[in-house]
Amino acid sequence: MQELCKNKAKLLAFFLSFVVLLIIPFSIAQPPFQQISGNDGLLIEYPSVEYLKLNQHFRIDINVLNTSGTIMTDTSTSCVFHLKNSSGDHLLKDNMSYDGEFHYTINKTFLSEIGVKPYQIKCNTSNYGGIAAGTFEVTSTGTATDEQAAKQNSFNKIWVLGIILFISLFFIWLAATYEDSWSAVFAGFLIVYVGLNIAINGVGDFNTQLTNAFSVILIGFGVYIGFKGIEGTGFGENFGGKNE
């Protein structure tokens, strides 16, 4: 019975690890479309855009759907686009055009200053309504600045390495509970990988001395766990069990 539980736990651990590693790229990626639903029934779908280029027109296209998934047209629905400045003052408020889908072109005169521009999209029928809101950031290139990109990359890296460490802790628990040496080896490998990654690449703007010290601790601990697993002895005793 214990051996069966051990095998099931190992299988579950590897399956969860695979699933987590598989979804990491999707969890940190910008979704291609945003969907925002109004409380009273309309759903507004439009491409996800964070950055707009300075002094360049920008066209935004949206689809509006009701609760049954039917795409609405201008025969029954009207939409209004609002753009504000960073102080919350209205820059423009205008009806959106329709030619198979609702759209609005923001004139470049409203995108002549670098900064954040809040926007709203409000759609209504005679019975339903919906609203979508967010922000654009106007930059000189229409993409994230080097500083913004670096911060986002640092956040993504911390997120991924944190998930890997969490997985390694799960395998340590598995090794200690079921006295499984291979789980210890795998946990040690993951911890050493995280430590080496931090030592070689650093973590954004974090203090170099601090990250170096943390990486050394991780590498040392990972090597210890890994060797205990390779030896096949001592691991269970150190964590409350005993290998036979």
C-alpha positions in Angstrom: 0.0 0.0 0.0 2.8 2.4 0.9 4.6 1.6 -2.4 1.4 2.3 -4.3 0.9 5.6 -2.6 4.5 6.5 -3.3 4.2 5.8 -7.0 0.9 7.7 -7.2 2.6 10.7 -5.4 5.6 10.6 -7.8 3.3 10.4 -10.8 1.3 13.3 -9.5 4.4 15.4 -8.8 5.8 14.9 -12.3 2.4 15.6 -13.9 2.0 18.8 -11.9 5.5 19.9 -12.7 4.9 19.3 -16.4 1.6 21.2 -16.3 3.1 24.2 -14.4 6.1 24.5 -16.7 3.8 24.2 -19.7 1.5 27.1 -18.6 4.3 29.4 -17.4 4.9 31.0 -20.9 1.1 31.7 -21.3 0.8 33.1 -17.8 3.5 35.7 -18.4 2.5 36.6 -22.0 0.3 39.5 -22.9 -3.1 38.1 -24.0 -3.9 38.9 -27.6 -7.4 40.0 -26.9 -9.1 41.6 -23.9 -12.7 40.7 -23.1 -14.6 43.0 -20.7 -18.2 42.3 -19.9 -20.8 44.8 -18.8 -22.9 44.0 -15.7 -26.0 44.1 -17.8 -25.0 41.9 -20.7 -22.7 43.2 -23.4 -19.2 41.9 -23.8 -16.6 44.1 -25.5 -13.7 42.3 -27.2 -10.7 44.1 -28.7 -6.9 43.6 -29.3 -4.7 44.0 -26.3 -2.5 47.0 -26.9 -0.3 48.6 -24.2 1.8 51.0 -26.1 1.1 53.6 -28.8 3.7 55.4 -31.0 4.2 59.1 -30.5 2.6 61.3 -33.1 1.0 58.5 -35.1 -2.7 57.7 -35.7 -4.0 54.6 -34.0 -7.1 52.6 -35.0 -8.8 50.4 -32.4 -11.3 47.8 -33.5 -13.8 46.1 -31.2 -16.5 43.4 -31.4 -19.5 43.6 -29.2 -21.4 40.5 -28.2 -24.6 39.9 -26.2 -25.0 37.3 -23.5 -25.9 34.6 -26.1 -22.7 35.3 -28.1 -24.3 37.1 -30.9 -22.2 39.8 -32.5 -24.0 43.1 -32.4 -24.1 45.6 -35.3 -24.8 49.3 -35.6 -28.5 48.6 -36.3 -29.0 47.9 -32.6 -25.9 49.0 -30.9 -23.9 52.3 -30.5 -20.4 52.7 -29.0 -18.6 55.8 -27.8 -14.8 56.1 -27.3 -13.4 58.3 -24.6 -9.8 59.3 -24.2 -8.4 61.2 -21.2 -5.0 62.6 -20.1 -3.0 61.5 -17.1 -4.9 64.0 -15.0 -8.2 62.4 -15.9 -9.4 65.3 -18.1 -11.3 64.4 -21.3 -9.2 64.7 -24.5 -12.0 63.4 -26.7 -15.4 61.7 -26.7 -16.7 60.5 -30.0 -19.0 57.9 -31.6 -17.3 54.8 -33.0 -17.8 54.0 -36.7 -19.0 50.6 -38.0 -18.1 48.7 -41.1 -18.6 45.1 -40.1 -17.0 45.9 -36.7 -16.9 49.0 -34.5 -13.7 51.0 -34.8 -12.3 54.4 -33.9 -9.1 56.1 -35.1 -7.3 58.2 -32.5 -5.8 61.2 -34.3 -2.1 61.7 -33.7 -2.8 65.2 -32.3 -4.1 63.4 -29.2 -0.9 61.3 -29.1 1.6 64.1 -29.2 2.9 63.7 -25.7 4.6 60.8 -24.0 2.7 59.4 -21.1 -0.3 57.4 -20.0 -3.7 57.9 -21.6 -6.7 56.3 -19.9 -9.5 55.3 -22.2 -13.1 54.0 -22.0 -15.3 52.2 -24.5 -19.1 52.4 -23.8 -21.6 50.4 -25.8 -25.3 50.4 -25.5 -28.5 48.9 -27.0 -32.0 49.7 -26.0 -31.8 47.1 -23.3 -28.2 46.3 -22.5 -24.9 48.1 -22.0 -21.3 47.4 -21.5 -18.1 49.3 -20.7 -14.4 48.6 -21.2 -11.6 50.6 -19.7 -7.8 50.6 -19.6 -4.8 52.7 -20.4 -2.4 53.2 -23.3 1.1 54.4 -22.8 2.5 56.7 -25.5 6.2 56.1 -26.2 8.6 57.3 -28.8 8.8 53.9 -30.4 5.4 52.5 -29.7 6.9 49.8 -27.5 8.0 49.5 -23.9 11.1 51.6 -23.0 14.2 49.8 -22.1 13.6 50.4 -18.4 10.0 49.1 -18.6 11.1 46.1 -20.6 13.8 45.4 -18.0 11.3 45.6 -15.2 8.9 43.3 -16.9 11.6 40.8 -17.7 12.8 40.8 -14.1 9.2 40.2 -12.9 8.8 37.4 -15.3 12.1 35.8 -14.3 11.3 36.0 -10.6 7.9 34.5 -11.3 9.4 31.6 -13.3 12.2 30.9 -10.8 9.8 31.1 -7.9 7.6 28.4 -9.5 10.6 26.2 -10.1 11.6 26.5 -6.4 8.1 25.7 -5.4 8.2 22.5 -7.5 11.6 21.6 -5.9 10.1 21.9 -2.4 7.3 19.6 -3.5 9.9 17.0 -4.5 11.7 17.5 -1.2 8.5 16.7 0.6 8.0 13.7 -1.6 11.5 12.4 -0.9 11.2 12.9 2.8 7.7 11.4 3.0 8.3 8.4 0.8 12.1 8.1 1.2 12.5 8.4 -2.6 16.0 9.1 -3.7 15.2 10.1 -7.2 12.8 12.8 -6.0 15.7 14.2 -3.9 18.0 14.2 -7.0 15.4 16.0 -9.1 14.8 18.6 -6.3 18.5 19.2 -6.0 18.9 19.6 -9.8 16.0 22.2 -9.8 17.5 24.2 -6.9 21.0 24.2 -8.4 19.5 25.4 -11.7 17.8 28.3 -10.1 21.0 29.2 -8.1 23.1 29.1 -11.2 20.6 31.1 -13.2 20.6 33.9 -10.5 24.4 33.8 -10.2 25.0 34.1 -14.0 22.2 36.4 -15.0 21.3 38.2 -11.8 17.7 39.4 -11.1 17.1 42.9 -12.5 17.9 45.8 -10.2 18.3 43.7 -7.1 21.5 44.2 -5.1 24.2 42.1 -6.7 25.9 41.1 -3.5 22.5 40.0 -2.1 21.6 37.9 -5.2 25.1 36.4 -5.3 24.8 35.3 -1.7 21.4 33.9 -2.3 22.6 32.0 -5.3 25.5 30.5 -3.4 23.1 29.3 -0.7 20.7 27.8 -3.3 23.6 26.0 -5.1 25.0 24.6 -1.9 21.6 23.4 -0.6 20.8 21.9 -4.0 24.1 20.1 -4.2 23.5 18.7 -0.7 20.0 17.5 -1.5 21.1 16.0 -4.8 24.1 14.1 -3.3 21.9 12.8 -0.5 19.6 11.5 -3.2 22.4 10.0 -5.2 23.9 8.3 -2.2 20.5 6.8 -1.4 21.2 6.9 2.3 20.9 9.5 5.0 18.1 11.6 3.4 15.3 9.9 5.1 17.0 10.1 8.5 17.7 13.8 8.1 14.1 14.4 7.3 12.4 12.2 9.9 12.5 8.9 8.2 14.9 6.0 7.5 15.9 4.4 4.3 16.1 0.6 4.2 
